[in-house]
């Protein structure tokens, strides 16, 4: 029976209701640690700006938490636009905060908070949250329950010259798999703040035992990494350092990085990275910059001293297979993937961190040649083992391999664990991709026209279509059912990347290819081999100013374009032009490599299935020839949610 669809059917979620409806979009829901971290990060941002030198955290027996800092204190006056106390706005309004304005005079030049949803999410998912502010000689208090104001802001006393903010948070267990805050994770988070901010005191009091732990690392990152390696003997001495950009730098003033790296031949590996004190457990472009800078330095050292055996080619994985590091990057306007900020995606971070490390490390290697040769020997040994492993795999394949399609431009490496295949729309983009790729591990298969809609196609008839035949032969896997016991050892590429234009036709091609893989190659999606490339929509060219040379920036979408414009404005750069890409064929090979194919700077979206039954139902409705009526009704119902790009 068709349900009534009218104006009243459209619901508008107000205030913090979107967070309570879909908490997983805003935070991790395994346990409440991340919503506590949001509050700790705010205290850390005060310390990063030089306004606080103490952060005190207490974990109570019921898993509620208090966080106190001696920073400036959240403003408590009436907001000039909203007409309510500013501290109330901070905790009850999404996308409200003091970290959007990076221009001169803003509250924060460098910070981890970007989206203005951090502590408002903490409030939305807490049964009780109390805020005490010491500011301008007075103590103010406000309390919330389930995200709503329970006690209005009131002045409760005087504090003299003291300033700061204290939060009491009682997470609401209904939003989390468990209400228990993992003590080890909380300790690791606080310890990292002490490492990254050596001039502050960070403490944790556990109410149940009365124990208080205080962390201090006089040697900063080096002392921390030594502790994490737990006595493992390093192959060469730790390499550590820090650099900050000045006014004449290619990057924004104040940006930079601090690092420590160690290589061990046995034992556990420790790798941690941070951006403006925010932990990034999934890594990102700053880690790519570290790898690139260190690898370039080692490769130059090896070539200069003639250490590389004939027939051996070093890759970054050879050098970093036994590397441990801690990296702290300071970036003016970082871009993260997702609200939980676990991975940095700012493209400029690669060049920033790489330039910080490359020259100093190469100089250090040449000054300590005996250490450099030990490191080179380790990397060469790993490369030789990798080549032997690849040769063994090649022998097992036998001679009965199908003839590869003629238009496939294959890669040199036979190590399927690191190779990539790009399915490219048209010969024009295919030409740029062939010239711009890394031929060592990237293969290109251009597709002519749109692939057949295979949703209702029988597997036995798929090879009648030339494009599908070429895809199947290139990847080395035959079509199969979802529950089939398929052997993926013949898979020729670890990543199969759909690379189409960012327009309507490109989106259609993406859908047709995803339909093919979901219907006839489901194991490839299940094992995480299918990806969609995300090319940028905009290029921003600056004309240069003073000692700053002309530069190019790329923006994935309108939001990233606005962030780049804000950054240029802060740097005082007014002369820049914005151009929009109509398709991948318009990009030069260098642009396509920098933006879409370079593993350090690209954005690949891995395809996964959360609810197989629901996905199959929707795909059937969208792709079946016999579901035209249902498809029409669905489009009419959801058409207002589409963003037209005309």
Number of C-alpha atoms within 10 A of each C-alpha: 3 5 5 8 10 8 7 7 8 8 7 8 10 10 14 21 14 16 23 16 11 11 17 15 14 19 23 17 19 15 18 27 22 21 26 23 19 22 22 24 25 19 27 31 23 24 23 25 14 13 18 22 19 20 25 20 23 19 19 16 12 13 19 21 22 22 21 21 26 21 26 19 23 20 16 22 13 14 14 9 7 9 10 14 17 20 23 24 19 21 27 23 19 21 15 19 22 17 19 20 17 21 16 12 8 12 16 20 20 24 27 27 24 21 17 19 22 28 25 27 25 29 29 28 28 23 18 21 27 19 22 23 28 27 22 16 13 16 21 20 21 20 22 22 18 19 25 18 17 14 12 11 19 13 14 12 12 14 15 12 10 16 21 21 23 23 21 20 25 25 29 19 17 12 20 17 12 13 20 17 20 13 13 8 12 18 15 10 18 23 21 24 26 26 25 24 21 17 18 21 17 24 19 21 18 16 15 10 9 9 9 13 13 13 18 20 19 13 10 20 26 22 14 20 21 17 11 15 17 10 9 16 15 17 17 17 11 16 16 19 16 14 17 16 17 13 12 12 14 16 20 20 15 17 21 22 26 21 22 21 23 24 23 18 14 11 12 13 17 16 15 17 24 27 27 23 25 27 23 21 14 13 19 24 25 33 28 20 25 25 22 20 24 25 24 18 21 24 20 14 21 19 10 11 12 9 14 17 9 6 7 12 14 19 15 16 16 21 24 18 15 20 20 21 23 22 26 26 26 27 26 22 24 22 20 20 14 14 18 19 21 19 24 24 22 20 24 17 30 22 20 25 31 23 18 23 26 21 15 16 22 21 13 14 20 17 11 12 14 12 16 20 19 13 19 21 16 19 24 22 15 20 20 17 13 14 16 11 13 16 13 10 15 12 9 10 11 8 8 6 10 9 9 16 17 9 13 19 20 22 18 13 17 19 18 17 14 15 21 25 26 27 24 24 25 18 16 15 23 24 16 21 32 21 14 20 22 16 16 16 19 23 24 23 25 24 22 12 11 16 19 17 16 22 19 12 13 11 14 8 9 18 15 9 11 14 19 18 14 21 22 18 18 23 18 17 19 17 20 16 14 15 8 10 9 14 10 13 12 15 19 21 24 19 24 24 24 22 27 26 25 19 14 13 13 18 13 15 23 22 16 19 20 21 21 21 19 25 22 21 21 21 24 21 18 14 12 15 18 25 20 20 23 21 25 25 21 19 17 17 16 18 14 15 13 6 10 15 12 12 12 12 16 23 22 16 13 11 9 17 20 12 17 17 16 18 18 17 15 17 17 12 16 14 12 15 11 14 11 13 16 13 18 27 20 14 17 16 20 15 20 23 21 19 23 22 27 16 13 22 23 21 21 19 13 15 18 16 14 8 8 10 10 11 13 14 10 14 16 17 18 18 18 15 13 12 12 13 11 12 18 13 12 14 14 11 12 9 11 9 8 8 7 7 7 5
